[in-house]
Amino acid sequence: MNIVGIAGIAVCAAVIAAMLRRYHQEYAILLSIAAGVMILLEIFFNVAPAIKQIRTLFSASGLPSDYLMILMKTLGISFLAQFAADSCRDAGENALASKMELAGKISIVVLVLPLFEKIAETAVNLIGG
């Protein structure tokens, strides 16, 4: 991962956004969001080999592929919700950021409900009920 490039993008965007914020706050917010998207894309491209390795480990473990999909979707939801909430905070919308975080948490709970159901079934079978 090219952390130096990511840090350069972040610092440059922060400095330019700070200068823009004095005169055109809306452009500063757009610049921050654009820099955030660029950083996320760079991270996603560099994480692809790790995701491939996780898939290999999951297939070797014998666990159903549904569990891997739940894991990947949960990670995606958490990253997206955090990015959106941080962008809202940058725009001065703290209440909206809190609602975004709540929506992300609820989405994750809804996503993992089938997994909780399978765990409960396994527990009941182990108990002998």
C-alpha positions in Angstrom: 0.0 0.0 0.0 1.3 3.4 -0.9 0.8 5.1 2.4 3.0 8.0 1.4 0.8 8.8 -1.6 -2.4 8.5 0.6 -0.9 10.8 3.2 0.1 13.3 0.5 -3.4 13.4 -0.8 -4.9 13.8 2.7 -2.5 16.6 3.7 -2.8 18.5 0.4 -6.6 18.2 0.5 -6.7 19.4 4.1 -4.5 22.4 3.5 -6.5 23.4 0.3 -9.8 22.8 2.1 -8.7 25.0 5.0 -7.9 27.8 2.6 -11.1 27.4 0.7 -13.2 27.2 3.9 -12.7 31.0 4.5 -14.3 32.0 1.3 -16.3 29.1 -0.2 -17.2 26.5 2.4 -19.2 24.5 -0.1 -16.1 23.9 -2.3 -14.1 22.9 0.8 -16.6 20.2 1.6 -16.7 18.9 -2.0 -12.9 18.8 -2.0 -12.8 16.9 1.3 -15.3 14.4 -0.1 -13.4 14.0 -3.3 -10.2 13.4 -1.5 -11.9 10.9 0.7 -13.2 9.0 -2.3 -9.7 9.0 -3.9 -8.2 7.6 -0.7 -10.9 4.9 -0.4 -10.4 3.8 -4.0 -6.6 3.6 -3.4 -7.2 1.5 -0.3 -9.7 -0.8 -2.1 -7.3 -1.4 -5.0 -4.6 -2.3 -2.5 -6.8 -4.5 -0.3 -7.8 -6.8 -3.2 -5.0 -9.3 -2.7 -5.9 -9.6 1.0 -9.5 -10.3 0.1 -8.4 -13.0 -2.3 -6.4 -14.6 0.5 -9.3 -14.4 2.9 -11.5 -16.2 0.3 -8.8 -18.9 0.0 -8.7 -19.3 3.8 -12.5 -19.5 4.0 -12.7 -22.1 1.3 -10.0 -24.2 3.0 -11.8 -24.0 6.4 -14.9 -25.6 5.0 -17.2 -22.8 6.2 -20.1 -21.9 4.0 -19.4 -19.0 1.6 -22.4 -17.2 3.0 -20.4 -16.4 6.0 -17.7 -14.7 3.9 -20.3 -12.7 2.1 -21.8 -11.5 5.4 -18.3 -10.5 6.6 -17.5 -8.6 3.4 -20.9 -6.8 3.3 -20.6 -5.9 7.0 -17.1 -4.4 6.4 -18.4 -2.5 3.4 -21.4 -1.1 5.3 -19.2 0.0 8.2 -16.7 1.7 6.0 -19.4 3.5 4.0 -21.3 4.6 7.0 -18.2 5.9 8.7 -17.1 7.8 5.5 -20.6 9.3 5.1 -20.8 10.3 8.8 -17.4 11.9 8.7 -18.3 13.8 5.6 -21.5 15.0 7.3 -19.4 16.1 10.3 -17.0 18.0 8.0 -20.1 19.8 6.6 -21.1 20.8 10.2 -24.1 18.4 10.3 -23.4 16.5 13.5 -27.0 15.3 13.9 -27.1 13.9 10.4 -23.7 12.2 11.0 -25.2 10.5 14.1 -28.2 9.3 12.1 -25.9 7.9 9.4 -23.9 5.9 12.0 -27.2 4.6 13.5 -28.4 3.6 10.0 -25.1 1.7 9.4 -25.4 -0.1 12.7 -29.0 -1.1 12.1 -28.1 -2.3 8.5 -25.3 -4.5 10.0 -27.7 -6.0 12.5 -30.3 -6.8 9.8 -27.6 -8.3 7.6 -26.3 -10.7 10.3 -29.7 -11.9 11.5 -29.5 -15.1 9.4 -26.1 -15.8 11.1 -27.6 -15.3 14.5 -30.4 -17.7 13.6 -27.9 -20.4 12.6 -26.0 -19.9 15.8 -29.2 -20.2 17.8 -30.2 -23.4 16.0 -26.8 -24.9 16.7 -27.0 -24.0 20.4 -30.5 -25.6 20.6 -29.2 -28.7 18.9 -26.2 -28.9 21.3 -28.5 -28.5 24.3 -30.8 -31.2 22.9 -33.9 -29.2 22.7 
